[in-house]
Amino acid sequence: MSEEELELQHKKKDWIYIQKSSIEFATKTGLQQGLEQGLEQGLEQGLEQGEWNAKIKMVLNAHQMGLPVQTICTLTGLGEDEVVSFLQKS
């Protein structure tokens, strides 16, 4: 091979290495961002579900104590339809 051909081969090898590194970096960065976003969304959903479960428990406990539906609505911030629905299901 001539010196020019060898230099061309080295440049091609360097270019391939740079492209491969760029793809690996983009993949790693994308996966990290995806995991972080997934964890964040999972935590949010978990907190929301926990709050919802606490409200349901509060509705049931307040009903067992004999509180009227309107008072339970005021305590929980839920609508009358939701409270009545929970009470019918339990």
PDB file of N, CA, C and O in Angstrom:
ATOM      1  N   MET A   1       0.842  -1.176   0.000  1.00  0.00           N
ATOM      2  CA  MET A   1       0.000   0.000   0.000  1.00  0.00           C
ATOM      3  C   MET A   1       0.885   1.237   0.000  1.00  0.00           C
ATOM      4  O   MET A   1       1.968   1.265   0.586  1.00  0.00           O
ATOM      5  N   SER A   2       0.389   2.233  -0.668  1.00  0.00           N
ATOM      6  CA  SER A   2       1.131   3.482  -0.688  1.00  0.00           C
ATOM      7  C   SER A   2       0.886   4.235   0.622  1.00  0.00           C
ATOM      8  O   SER A   2       0.013   3.874   1.411  1.00  0.00           O
ATOM      9  N   GLU A   3       1.660   5.266   0.828  1.00  0.00           N
ATOM     10  CA  GLU A   3       1.516   6.072   2.039  1.00  0.00           C
ATOM     11  C   GLU A   3       0.150   6.749   2.085  1.00  0.00           C
ATOM     12  O   GLU A   3      -0.446   6.868   3.156  1.00  0.00           O
ATOM     13  N   GLU A   4      -0.349   7.191   0.934  1.00  0.00           N
ATOM     14  CA  GLU A   4      -1.674   7.812   0.865  1.00  0.00           C
ATOM     15  C   GLU A   4      -2.772   6.813   1.231  1.00  0.00           C
ATOM     16  O   GLU A   4      -3.702   7.144   1.966  1.00  0.00           O
ATOM     17  N   GLU A   5      -2.656   5.599   0.717  1.00  0.00           N
ATOM     18  CA  GLU A   5      -3.649   4.571   1.010  1.00  0.00           C
ATOM     19  C   GLU A   5      -3.646   4.211   2.500  1.00  0.00           C
ATOM     20  O   GLU A   5      -4.705   4.012   3.095  1.00  0.00           O
ATOM     21  N   LEU A   6      -2.464   4.129   3.093  1.00  0.00           N
ATOM     22  CA  LEU A   6      -2.359   3.847   4.523  1.00  0.00           C
ATOM     23  C   LEU A   6      -2.992   4.965   5.349  1.00  0.00           C
ATOM     24  O   LEU A   6      -3.710   4.712   6.316  1.00  0.00           O
ATOM     25  N   GLU A   7      -2.712   6.202   4.949  1.00  0.00           N
ATOM     26  CA  GLU A   7      -3.289   7.354   5.659  1.00  0.00           C
ATOM     27  C   GLU A   7      -4.804   7.342   5.541  1.00  0.00           C
ATOM     28  O   GLU A   7      -5.505   7.622   6.514  1.00  0.00           O
ATOM     29  N   LEU A   8      -5.319   7.018   4.348  1.00  0.00           N
ATOM     30  CA  LEU A   8      -6.760   6.917   4.142  1.00  0.00           C
ATOM     31  C   LEU A   8      -7.366   5.831   5.034  1.00  0.00           C
ATOM     32  O   LEU A   8      -8.434   6.028   5.612  1.00  0.00           O
ATOM     33  N   GLN A   9      -6.697   4.707   5.144  1.00  0.00           N
ATOM     34  CA  GLN A   9      -7.164   3.619   6.003  1.00  0.00           C
ATOM     35  C   GLN A   9      -7.206   4.053   7.468  1.00  0.00           C
ATOM     36  O   GLN A   9      -8.155   3.732   8.182  1.00  0.00           O
ATOM     37  N   HIS A  10      -6.191   4.775   7.914  1.00  0.00           N
ATOM     38  CA  HIS A  10      -6.157   5.271   9.294  1.00  0.00           C
ATOM     39  C   HIS A  10      -7.293   6.275   9.550  1.00  0.00           C
ATOM     40  O   HIS A  10      -7.942   6.241  10.595  1.00  0.00           O
ATOM     41  N   LYS A  11      -7.515   7.159   8.582  1.00  0.00           N
ATOM     42  CA  LYS A  11      -8.595   8.133   8.723  1.00  0.00           C
ATOM     43  C   LYS A  11      -9.951   7.433   8.782  1.00  0.00           C
ATOM     44  O   LYS A  11     -10.823   7.803   9.568  1.00  0.00           O
ATOM     45  N   LYS A  12     -10.113   6.411   7.932  1.00  0.00           N
ATOM     46  CA  LYS A  12     -11.356   5.661   7.923  1.00  0.00           C
ATOM     47  C   LYS A  12     -11.550   4.943   9.267  1.00  0.00           C
ATOM     48  O   LYS A  12     -12.655   4.927   9.808  1.00  0.00           O
ATOM     49  N   LYS A  13     -10.490   4.361   9.794  1.00  0.00           N
ATOM     50  CA  LYS A  13     -10.541   3.672  11.083  1.00  0.00           C
ATOM     51  C   LYS A  13     -10.899   4.662  12.197  1.00  0.00           C
ATOM     52  O   LYS A  13     -11.719   4.360  13.064  1.00  0.00           O
ATOM     53  N   ASP A  14     -10.274   5.848  12.165  1.00  0.00           N
ATOM     54  CA  ASP A  14     -10.581   6.877  13.167  1.00  0.00           C
ATOM     55  C   ASP A  14     -12.031   7.320  13.065  1.00  0.00           C
ATOM     56  O   ASP A  14     -12.705   7.496  14.080  1.00  0.00           O
ATOM     57  N   TRP A  15     -12.512   7.500  11.841  1.00  0.00           N
ATOM     58  CA  TRP A  15     -13.893   7.927  11.632  1.00  0.00           C
ATOM     59  C   TRP A  15     -14.853   6.882  12.180  1.00  0.00           C
ATOM     60  O   TRP A  15     -15.831   7.230  12.841  1.00  0.00           O
ATOM     61  N   ILE A  16     -14.589   5.616  11.917  1.00  0.00           N
ATOM     62  CA  ILE A  16     -15.447   4.532  12.415  1.00  0.00           C
ATOM     63  C   ILE A  16     -15.426   4.518  13.940  1.00  0.00           C
ATOM     64  O   ILE A  16     -16.470   4.349  14.569  1.00  0.00           O
ATOM     65  N   TYR A  17     -14.263   4.692  14.534  1.00  0.00           N
ATOM     66  CA  TYR A  17     -14.140   4.713  15.989  1.00  0.00           C
ATOM     67  C   TYR A  17     -14.960   5.867  16.583  1.00  0.00           C
ATOM     68  O   TYR A  17     -15.662   5.686  17.578  1.00  0.00           O
ATOM     69  N   ILE A  18     -14.868   7.036  15.976  1.00  0.00           N
ATOM     70  CA  ILE A  18     -15.618   8.212  16.450  1.00  0.00           C
ATOM     71  C   ILE A  18     -17.117   7.953  16.342  1.00  0.00           C
ATOM     72  O   ILE A  18     -17.863   8.267  17.269  1.00  0.00           O
ATOM     73  N   GLN A  19     -17.564   7.391  15.234  1.00  0.00           N
ATOM     74  CA  GLN A  19     -18.985   7.100  15.050  1.00  0.00           C
ATOM     75  C   GLN A  19     -19.479   6.087  16.080  1.00  0.00           C
ATOM     76  O   GLN A  19     -20.546   6.253  16.673  1.00  0.00           O
ATOM     77  N   LYS A  20     -18.686   5.036  16.282  1.00  0.00           N
ATOM     78  CA  LYS A  20     -19.055   4.008  17.257  1.00  0.00           C
ATOM     79  C   LYS A  20     -19.134   4.608  18.658  1.00  0.00           C
ATOM     80  O   LYS A  20     -20.065   4.311  19.405  1.00  0.00           O
ATOM     81  N   SER A  21     -18.176   5.439  19.016  1.00  0.00           N
ATOM     82  CA  SER A  21     -18.174   6.081  20.328  1.00  0.00           C
ATOM     83  C   SER A  21     -19.379   7.002  20.493  1.00  0.00           C
ATOM     84  O   SER A  21     -19.986   7.051  21.563  1.00  0.00           O
ATOM     85  N   SER A  22     -19.721   7.723  19.445  1.00  0.00           N
ATOM     86  CA  SER A  22     -20.877   8.624  19.488  1.00  0.00           C
ATOM     87  C   SER A  22     -22.167   7.843  19.701  1.00  0.00           C
ATOM     88  O   SER A  22     -23.027   8.263  20.475  1.00  0.00           O
ATOM     89  N   ILE A  23     -22.305   6.727  19.029  1.00  0.00           N
ATOM     90  CA  ILE A  23     -23.496   5.896  19.169  1.00  0.00           C
ATOM     91  C   ILE A  23     -23.577   5.326  20.581  1.00  0.00           C
ATOM     92  O   ILE A  23     -24.644   5.333  21.194  1.00  0.00           O
ATOM     93  N   GLU A  24     -22.459   4.834  21.096  1.00  0.00           N
ATOM     94  CA  GLU A  24     -22.437   4.286  22.457  1.00  0.00           C
ATOM     95  C   GLU A  24     -22.786   5.357  23.482  1.00  0.00           C
ATOM     96  O   GLU A  24     -23.544   5.098  24.418  1.00  0.00           O
ATOM     97  N   PHE A  25     -22.241   6.555  23.313  1.00  0.00           N
ATOM     98  CA  PHE A  25     -22.523   7.657  24.233  1.00  0.00           C
ATOM     99  C   PHE A  25     -24.005   8.031  24.184  1.00  0.00           C
ATOM    100  O   PHE A  25     -24.635   8.223  25.225  1.00  0.00           O
ATOM    101  N   ALA A  26     -24.557   8.133  22.978  1.00  0.00           N
ATOM    102  CA  ALA A  26     -25.967   8.502  22.828  1.00  0.00           C
ATOM    103  C   ALA A  26     -26.870   7.433  23.448  1.00  0.00           C
ATOM    104  O   ALA A  26     -27.867   7.751  24.096  1.00  0.00           O
ATOM    105  N   THR A  27     -26.514   6.178  23.245  1.00  0.00           N
ATOM    106  CA  THR A  27     -27.298   5.081  23.812  1.00  0.00           C
ATOM    107  C   THR A  27     -27.250   5.127  25.332  1.00  0.00           C
ATOM    108  O   THR A  27     -28.281   5.015  25.995  1.00  0.00           O
ATOM    109  N   LYS A  28     -26.050   5.292  25.882  1.00  0.00           N
ATOM    110  CA  LYS A  28     -25.895   5.334  27.341  1.00  0.00           C
ATOM    111  C   LYS A  28     -26.652   6.524  27.924  1.00  0.00           C
ATOM    112  O   LYS A  28     -27.340   6.385  28.935  1.00  0.00           O
ATOM    113  N   THR A  29     -26.532   7.679  27.300  1.00  0.00           N
ATOM    114  CA  THR A  29     -27.219   8.879  27.778  1.00  0.00           C
ATOM    115  C   THR A  29     -28.732   8.698  27.698  1.00  0.00           C
ATOM    116  O   THR A  29     -29.451   9.061  28.629  1.00  0.00           O
ATOM    117  N   GLY A  30     -29.210   8.145  26.606  1.00  0.00           N
ATOM    118  CA  GLY A  30     -30.640   7.908  26.439  1.00  0.00           C
ATOM    119  C   GLY A  30     -31.176   6.940  27.474  1.00  0.00           C
ATOM    120  O   GLY A  30     -32.255   7.154  28.026  1.00  0.00           O
ATOM    121  N   LEU A  31     -30.433   5.877  27.742  1.00  0.00           N
ATOM    122  CA  LEU A  31     -30.865   4.914  28.753  1.00  0.00           C
ATOM    123  C   LEU A  31     -30.904   5.550  30.134  1.00  0.00           C
ATOM    124  O   LEU A  31     -31.843   5.324  30.897  1.00  0.00           O
ATOM    125  N   GLN A  32     -29.891   6.341  30.458  1.00  0.00           N
ATOM    126  CA  GLN A  32     -29.862   7.013  31.766  1.00  0.00           C
ATOM    127  C   GLN A  32     -31.063   7.943  31.914  1.00  0.00           C
ATOM    128  O   GLN A  32     -31.743   7.936  32.940  1.00  0.00           O
ATOM    129  N   GLN A  33     -31.314   8.737  30.885  1.00  0.00           N
ATOM    130  CA  GLN A  33     -32.440   9.666  30.944  1.00  0.00           C
ATOM    131  C   GLN A  33     -33.759   8.912  31.050  1.00  0.00           C
ATOM    132  O   GLN A  33     -34.658   9.322  31.783  1.00  0.00           O
ATOM    133  N   GLY A  34     -33.871   7.810  30.317  1.00  0.00           N
ATOM    134  CA  GLY A  34     -35.085   7.002  30.371  1.00  0.00           C
ATOM    135  C   GLY A  34     -35.306   6.413  31.752  1.00  0.00           C
ATOM    136  O   GLY A  34     -36.426   6.412  32.262  1.00  0.00           O
ATOM    137  N   LEU A  35     -34.236   5.912  32.357  1.00  0.00           N
ATOM    138  CA  LEU A  35     -34.349   5.352  33.701  1.00  0.00           C
ATOM    139  C   LEU A  35     -34.726   6.421  34.716  1.00  0.00           C
ATOM    140  O   LEU A  35     -35.589   6.203  35.566  1.00  0.00           O
ATOM    141  N   GLU A  36     -34.081   7.568  34.626  1.00  0.00           N
ATOM    142  CA  GLU A  36     -34.385   8.661  35.559  1.00  0.00           C
ATOM    143  C   GLU A  36     -35.839   9.100  35.415  1.00  0.00           C
ATOM    144  O   GLU A  36     -36.538   9.304  36.408  1.00  0.00           O
ATOM    145  N   GLN A  37     -36.279   9.239  34.185  1.00  0.00           N
ATOM    146  CA  GLN A  37     -37.661   9.660  33.942  1.00  0.00           C
ATOM    147  C   GLN A  37     -38.640   8.594  34.432  1.00  0.00           C
ATOM    148  O   GLN A  37     -39.675   8.918  35.014  1.00  0.00           O
ATOM    149  N   GLY A  38     -38.312   7.333  34.199  1.00  0.00           N
ATOM    150  CA  GLY A  38     -39.171   6.243  34.653  1.00  0.00           C
ATOM    151  C   GLY A  38     -39.272   6.194  36.172  1.00  0.00           C
ATOM    152  O   GLY A  38     -40.354   5.990  36.721  1.00  0.00           O
ATOM    153  N   LEU A  39     -38.142   6.380  36.848  1.00  0.00           N
ATOM    154  CA  LEU A  39     -38.151   6.395  38.310  1.00  0.00           C
ATOM    155  C   LEU A  39     -38.986   7.553  38.844  1.00  0.00           C
ATOM    156  O   LEU A  39     -39.763   7.404  39.786  1.00  0.00           O
ATOM    157  N   GLU A  40     -38.803   8.700  38.220  1.00  0.00           N
ATOM    158  CA  GLU A  40     -39.557   9.889  38.644  1.00  0.00           C
ATOM    159  C   GLU A  40     -41.062   9.667  38.482  1.00  0.00           C
ATOM    160  O   GLU A  40     -41.844   9.977  39.381  1.00  0.00           O
ATOM    161  N   GLN A  41     -41.453   9.131  37.334  1.00  0.00           N
ATOM    162  CA  GLN A  41     -42.877   8.872  37.096  1.00  0.00           C
ATOM    163  C   GLN A  41     -43.403   7.804  38.051  1.00  0.00           C
ATOM    164  O   GLN A  41     -44.527   7.904  38.543  1.00  0.00           O
ATOM    165  N   GLY A  42     -42.586   6.780  38.311  1.00  0.00           N
ATOM    166  CA  GLY A  42     -42.997   5.726  39.233  1.00  0.00           C
ATOM    167  C   GLY A  42     -43.214   6.256  40.636  1.00  0.00           C
ATOM    168  O   GLY A  42     -44.173   5.878  41.309  1.00  0.00           O
ATOM    169  N   LEU A  43     -42.322   7.132  41.075  1.00  0.00           N
ATOM    170  CA  LEU A  43     -42.476   7.732  42.400  1.00  0.00           C
ATOM    171  C   LEU A  43     -43.738   8.584  42.480  1.00  0.00           C
ATOM    172  O   LEU A  43     -44.483   8.521  43.458  1.00  0.00           O
ATOM    173  N   GLU A  44     -43.966   9.378  41.442  1.00  0.00           N
ATOM    174  CA  GLU A  44     -45.173  10.212  41.411  1.00  0.00           C
ATOM    175  C   GLU A  44     -46.428   9.354  41.479  1.00  0.00           C
ATOM    176  O   GLU A  44     -47.349   9.645  42.242  1.00  0.00           O
ATOM    177  N   GLN A  45     -46.459   8.290  40.673  1.00  0.00           N
ATOM    178  CA  GLN A  45     -47.637   7.423  40.660  1.00  0.00           C
ATOM    179  C   GLN A  45     -47.805   6.735  42.003  1.00  0.00           C
ATOM    180  O   GLN A  45     -48.927   6.576  42.485  1.00  0.00           O
ATOM    181  N   GLY A  46     -46.703   6.326  42.609  1.00  0.00           N
ATOM    182  CA  GLY A  46     -46.767   5.682  43.918  1.00  0.00           C
ATOM    183  C   GLY A  46     -47.316   6.613  44.984  1.00  0.00           C
ATOM    184  O   GLY A  46     -48.132   6.215  45.815  1.00  0.00           O
ATOM    185  N   LEU A  47     -46.858   7.854  44.951  1.00  0.00           N
ATOM    186  CA  LEU A  47     -47.363   8.833  45.916  1.00  0.00           C
ATOM    187  C   LEU A  47     -48.843   9.102  45.709  1.00  0.00           C
ATOM    188  O   LEU A  47     -49.611   9.170  46.669  1.00  0.00           O
ATOM    189  N   GLU A  48     -49.237   9.254  44.457  1.00  0.00           N
ATOM    190  CA  GLU A  48     -50.655   9.490  44.156  1.00  0.00           C
ATOM    191  C   GLU A  48     -51.505   8.309  44.609  1.00  0.00           C
ATOM    192  O   GLU A  48     -52.581   8.497  45.176  1.00  0.00           O
ATOM    193  N   GLN A  49     -51.026   7.098  44.360  1.00  0.00           N
ATOM    194  CA  GLN A  49     -51.777   5.910  44.767  1.00  0.00           C
ATOM    195  C   GLN A  49     -51.860   5.828  46.285  1.00  0.00           C
ATOM    196  O   GLN A  49     -52.894   5.447  46.833  1.00  0.00           O
ATOM    197  N   GLY A  50     -50.775   6.185  46.964  1.00  0.00           N
ATOM    198  CA  GLY A  50     -50.781   6.194  48.424  1.00  0.00           C
ATOM    199  C   GLY A  50     -51.777   7.193  48.981  1.00  0.00           C
ATOM    200  O   GLY A  50     -52.492   6.893  49.937  1.00  0.00           O
ATOM    201  N   GLU A  51     -51.828   8.372  48.396  1.00  0.00           N
ATOM    202  CA  GLU A  51     -52.789   9.389  48.827  1.00  0.00           C
ATOM    203  C   GLU A  51     -54.222   8.897  48.596  1.00  0.00           C
ATOM    204  O   GLU A  51     -55.100   9.086  49.438  1.00  0.00           O
ATOM    205  N   TRP A  52     -54.436   8.272  47.454  1.00  0.00           N
ATOM    206  CA  TRP A  52     -55.766   7.766  47.112  1.00  0.00           C
ATOM    207  C   TRP A  52     -56.189   6.687  48.110  1.00  0.00           C
ATOM    208  O   TRP A  52     -57.323   6.685  48.590  1.00  0.00           O
ATOM    209  N   ASN A  53     -55.267   5.771  48.416  1.00  0.00           N
ATOM    210  CA  ASN A  53     -55.577   4.707  49.381  1.00  0.00           C
ATOM    211  C   ASN A  53     -55.874   5.285  50.761  1.00  0.00           C
ATOM    212  O   ASN A  53     -56.747   4.783  51.470  1.00  0.00           O
ATOM    213  N   ALA A  54     -55.153   6.338  51.144  1.00  0.00           N
ATOM    214  CA  ALA A  54     -55.395   6.978  52.444  1.00  0.00           C
ATOM    215  C   ALA A  54     -56.790   7.598  52.482  1.00  0.00           C
ATOM    216  O   ALA A  54     -57.475   7.535  53.503  1.00  0.00           O
ATOM    217  N   LYS A  55     -57.206   8.195  51.370  1.00  0.00           N
ATOM    218  CA  LYS A  55     -58.545   8.796  51.316  1.00  0.00           C
ATOM    219  C   LYS A  55     -59.626   7.721  51.428  1.00  0.00           C
ATOM    220  O   LYS A  55     -60.626   7.904  52.122  1.00  0.00           O
ATOM    221  N   ILE A  56     -59.416   6.612  50.745  1.00  0.00           N
ATOM    222  CA  ILE A  56     -60.398   5.522  50.819  1.00  0.00           C
ATOM    223  C   ILE A  56     -60.508   5.018  52.258  1.00  0.00           C
ATOM    224  O   ILE A  56     -61.605   4.802  52.772  1.00  0.00           O
ATOM    225  N   LYS A  57     -59.360   4.838  52.891  1.00  0.00           N
ATOM    226  CA  LYS A  57     -59.359   4.369  54.276  1.00  0.00           C
ATOM    227  C   LYS A  57     -60.058   5.382  55.184  1.00  0.00           C
ATOM    228  O   LYS A  57     -60.794   5.006  56.096  1.00  0.00           O
ATOM    229  N   MET A  58     -59.823   6.660  54.925  1.00  0.00           N
ATOM    230  CA  MET A  58     -60.458   7.709  55.720  1.00  0.00           C
ATOM    231  C   MET A  58     -61.977   7.671  55.529  1.00  0.00           C
ATOM    232  O   MET A  58     -62.727   7.834  56.492  1.00  0.00           O
ATOM    233  N   VAL A  59     -62.426   7.458  54.302  1.00  0.00           N
ATOM    234  CA  VAL A  59     -63.869   7.372  54.027  1.00  0.00           C
ATOM    235  C   VAL A  59     -64.472   6.219  54.827  1.00  0.00           C
ATOM    236  O   VAL A  59     -65.497   6.378  55.490  1.00  0.00           O
ATOM    237  N   LEU A  60     -63.829   5.067  54.756  1.00  0.00           N
ATOM    238  CA  LEU A  60     -64.374   3.890  55.441  1.00  0.00           C
ATOM    239  C   LEU A  60     -64.367   4.071  56.960  1.00  0.00           C
ATOM    240  O   LEU A  60     -65.337   3.720  57.631  1.00  0.00           O
ATOM    241  N   ASN A  61     -63.285   4.612  57.497  1.00  0.00           N
ATOM    242  CA  ASN A  61     -63.206   4.834  58.947  1.00  0.00           C
ATOM    243  C   ASN A  61     -64.247   5.859  59.412  1.00  0.00           C
ATOM    244  O   ASN A  61     -64.907   5.661  60.432  1.00  0.00           O
ATOM    245  N   ALA A  62     -64.387   6.938  58.666  1.00  0.00           N
ATOM    246  CA  ALA A  62     -65.350   7.980  59.034  1.00  0.00           C
ATOM    247  C   ALA A  62     -66.773   7.421  58.984  1.00  0.00           C
ATOM    248  O   ALA A  62     -67.605   7.750  59.829  1.00  0.00           O
ATOM    249  N   HIS A  63     -67.042   6.583  57.997  1.00  0.00           N
ATOM    250  CA  HIS A  63     -68.373   5.970  57.877  1.00  0.00           C
ATOM    251  C   HIS A  63     -68.633   5.039  59.068  1.00  0.00           C
ATOM    252  O   HIS A  63     -69.733   5.026  59.622  1.00  0.00           O
ATOM    253  N   GLN A  64     -67.624   4.267  59.454  1.00  0.00           N
ATOM    254  CA  GLN A  64     -67.781   3.370  60.611  1.00  0.00           C
ATOM    255  C   GLN A  64     -68.029   4.158  61.893  1.00  0.00           C
ATOM    256  O   GLN A  64     -68.680   3.671  62.818  1.00  0.00           O
ATOM    257  N   MET A  65     -67.503   5.380  61.938  1.00  0.00           N
ATOM    258  CA  MET A  65     -67.714   6.228  63.114  1.00  0.00           C
ATOM    259  C   MET A  65     -69.106   6.879  63.092  1.00  0.00           C
ATOM    260  O   MET A  65     -69.521   7.510  64.064  1.00  0.00           O
ATOM    261  N   GLY A  66     -69.814   6.716  61.973  1.00  0.00           N
ATOM    262  CA  GLY A  66     -71.162   7.248  61.868  1.00  0.00           C
ATOM    263  C   GLY A  66     -71.244   8.669  61.345  1.00  0.00           C
ATOM    264  O   GLY A  66     -72.280   9.320  61.487  1.00  0.00           O
ATOM    265  N   LEU A  67     -70.164   9.166  60.738  1.00  0.00           N
ATOM    266  CA  LEU A  67     -70.193  10.529  60.194  1.00  0.00           C
ATOM    267  C   LEU A  67     -71.039  10.573  58.923  1.00  0.00           C
ATOM    268  O   LEU A  67     -71.031   9.622  58.141  1.00  0.00           O
ATOM    269  N   PRO A  68     -71.759  11.655  58.717  1.00  0.00           N
ATOM    270  CA  PRO A  68     -72.574  11.781  57.498  1.00  0.00           C
ATOM    271  C   PRO A  68     -71.680  11.953  56.259  1.00  0.00           C
ATOM    272  O   PRO A  68     -70.527  12.375  56.346  1.00  0.00           O
ATOM    273  N   VAL A  69     -72.262  11.609  55.115  1.00  0.00           N
ATOM    274  CA  VAL A  69     -71.526  11.659  53.838  1.00  0.00           C
ATOM    275  C   VAL A  69     -70.967  13.056  53.585  1.00  0.00           C
ATOM    276  O   VAL A  69     -69.821  13.179  53.151  1.00  0.00           O
ATOM    277  N   GLN A  70     -71.729  14.098  53.840  1.00  0.00           N
ATOM    278  CA  GLN A  70     -71.255  15.476  53.608  1.00  0.00           C
ATOM    279  C   GLN A  70     -70.005  15.775  54.437  1.00  0.00           C
ATOM    280  O   GLN A  70     -69.071  16.408  53.944  1.00  0.00           O
ATOM    281  N   THR A  71     -69.984  15.328  55.679  1.00  0.00           N
ATOM    282  CA  THR A  71     -68.814  15.549  56.530  1.00  0.00           C
ATOM    283  C   THR A  71     -67.615  14.782  55.990  1.00  0.00           C
ATOM    284  O   THR A  71     -66.494  15.291  55.993  1.00  0.00           O
ATOM    285  N   ILE A  72     -67.850  13.560  55.529  1.00  0.00           N
ATOM    286  CA  ILE A  72     -66.768  12.754  54.939  1.00  0.00           C
ATOM    287  C   ILE A  72     -66.225  13.444  53.690  1.00  0.00           C
ATOM    288  O   ILE A  72     -65.016  13.449  53.456  1.00  0.00           O
ATOM    289  N   CYS A  73     -67.106  14.018  52.898  1.00  0.00           N
ATOM    290  CA  CYS A  73     -66.683  14.760  51.698  1.00  0.00           C
ATOM    291  C   CYS A  73     -65.787  15.930  52.089  1.00  0.00           C
ATOM    292  O   CYS A  73     -64.758  16.173  51.459  1.00  0.00           O
ATOM    293  N   THR A  74     -66.177  16.636  53.110  1.00  0.00           N
ATOM    294  CA  THR A  74     -65.396  17.786  53.573  1.00  0.00           C
ATOM    295  C   THR A  74     -64.028  17.345  54.079  1.00  0.00           C
ATOM    296  O   THR A  74     -63.020  17.994  53.799  1.00  0.00           O
ATOM    297  N   LEU A  75     -63.993  16.247  54.820  1.00  0.00           N
ATOM    298  CA  LEU A  75     -62.731  15.744  55.369  1.00  0.00           C
ATOM    299  C   LEU A  75     -61.762  15.278  54.278  1.00  0.00           C
ATOM    300  O   LEU A  75     -60.560  15.530  54.354  1.00  0.00           O
ATOM    301  N   THR A  76     -62.292  14.609  53.285  1.00  0.00           N
ATOM    302  CA  THR A  76     -61.440  13.978  52.271  1.00  0.00           C
ATOM    303  C   THR A  76     -61.215  14.820  51.028  1.00  0.00           C
ATOM    304  O   THR A  76     -60.239  14.622  50.303  1.00  0.00           O
ATOM    305  N   GLY A  77     -62.120  15.762  50.782  1.00  0.00           N
ATOM    306  CA  GLY A  77     -62.028  16.546  49.551  1.00  0.00           C
ATOM    307  C   GLY A  77     -62.601  15.809  48.354  1.00  0.00           C
ATOM    308  O   GLY A  77     -62.453  16.249  47.214  1.00  0.00           O
ATOM    309  N   LEU A  78     -63.254  14.688  48.617  1.00  0.00           N
ATOM    310  CA  LEU A  78     -63.863  13.918  47.537  1.00  0.00           C
ATOM    311  C   LEU A  78     -65.294  14.373  47.318  1.00  0.00           C
ATOM    312  O   LEU A  78     -65.909  14.975  48.198  1.00  0.00           O
ATOM    313  N   GLY A  79     -65.818  14.082  46.137  1.00  0.00           N
ATOM    314  CA  GLY A  79     -67.202  14.404  45.830  1.00  0.00           C
ATOM    315  C   GLY A  79     -68.134  13.384  46.452  1.00  0.00           C
ATOM    316  O   GLY A  79     -67.727  12.278  46.808  1.00  0.00           O
ATOM    317  N   GLU A  80     -69.376  13.770  46.573  1.00  0.00           N
ATOM    318  CA  GLU A  80     -70.368  12.896  47.193  1.00  0.00           C
ATOM    319  C   GLU A  80     -70.518  11.586  46.423  1.00  0.00           C
ATOM    320  O   GLU A  80     -70.665  10.521  47.022  1.00  0.00           O
ATOM    321  N   ASP A  81     -70.481  11.671  45.095  1.00  0.00           N
ATOM    322  CA  ASP A  81     -70.600  10.458  44.271  1.00  0.00           C
ATOM    323  C   ASP A  81     -69.469   9.469  44.564  1.00  0.00           C
ATOM    324  O   ASP A  81     -69.697   8.264  44.670  1.00  0.00           O
ATOM    325  N   GLU A  82     -68.240   9.998  44.694  1.00  0.00           N
ATOM    326  CA  GLU A  82     -67.099   9.125  44.980  1.00  0.00           C
ATOM    327  C   GLU A  82     -67.240   8.463  46.351  1.00  0.00           C
ATOM    328  O   GLU A  82     -67.001   7.264  46.497  1.00  0.00           O
ATOM    329  N   VAL A  83     -67.623   9.242  47.341  1.00  0.00           N
ATOM    330  CA  VAL A  83     -67.767   8.704  48.695  1.00  0.00           C
ATOM    331  C   VAL A  83     -68.842   7.627  48.712  1.00  0.00           C
ATOM    332  O   VAL A  83     -68.621   6.545  49.257  1.00  0.00           O
ATOM    333  N   VAL A  84     -69.998   7.905  48.127  1.00  0.00           N
ATOM    334  CA  VAL A  84     -71.092   6.933  48.084  1.00  0.00           C
ATOM    335  C   VAL A  84     -70.640   5.671  47.353  1.00  0.00           C
ATOM    336  O   VAL A  84     -70.965   4.558  47.768  1.00  0.00           O
ATOM    337  N   SER A  85     -69.891   5.847  46.264  1.00  0.00           N
ATOM    338  CA  SER A  85     -69.389   4.702  45.491  1.00  0.00           C
ATOM    339  C   SER A  85     -68.477   3.820  46.361  1.00  0.00           C
ATOM    340  O   SER A  85     -68.614   2.597  46.345  1.00  0.00           O
ATOM    341  N   PHE A  86     -67.567   4.414  47.105  1.00  0.00           N
ATOM    342  CA  PHE A  86     -66.684   3.639  47.986  1.00  0.00           C
ATOM    343  C   PHE A  86     -67.481   2.894  49.041  1.00  0.00           C
ATOM    344  O   PHE A  86     -67.205   1.732  49.341  1.00  0.00           O
ATOM    345  N   LEU A  87     -68.463   3.567  49.595  1.00  0.00           N
ATOM    346  CA  LEU A  87     -69.248   2.960  50.656  1.00  0.00           C
ATOM    347  C   LEU A  87     -70.085   1.785  50.127  1.00  0.00           C
ATOM    348  O   LEU A  87     -70.299   0.800  50.834  1.00  0.00           O
ATOM    349  N   GLN A  88     -70.545   1.897  48.902  1.00  0.00           N
ATOM    350  CA  GLN A  88     -71.329   0.802  48.300  1.00  0.00           C
ATOM    351  C   GLN A  88     -70.458  -0.403  47.988  1.00  0.00           C
ATOM    352  O   GLN A  88     -70.915  -1.543  48.067  1.00  0.00           O
ATOM    353  N   LYS A  89     -69.218  -0.155  47.639  1.00  0.00           N
ATOM    354  CA  LYS A  89     -68.288  -1.241  47.281  1.00  0.00           C
ATOM    355  C   LYS A  89     -67.786  -1.991  48.517  1.00  0.00           C
ATOM    356  O   LYS A  89     -67.403  -3.158  48.431  1.00  0.00           O
ATOM    357  N   SER A  90     -67.792  -1.310  49.666  1.00  0.00           N
ATOM    358  CA  SER A  90     -67.249  -1.950  50.867  1.00  0.00           C
ATOM    359  C   SER A  90     -68.261  -2.768  51.609  1.00  0.00           C
ATOM    360  O   SER A  90     -67.941  -3.362  52.638  1.00  0.00           O
TER     361      SER A  90
END
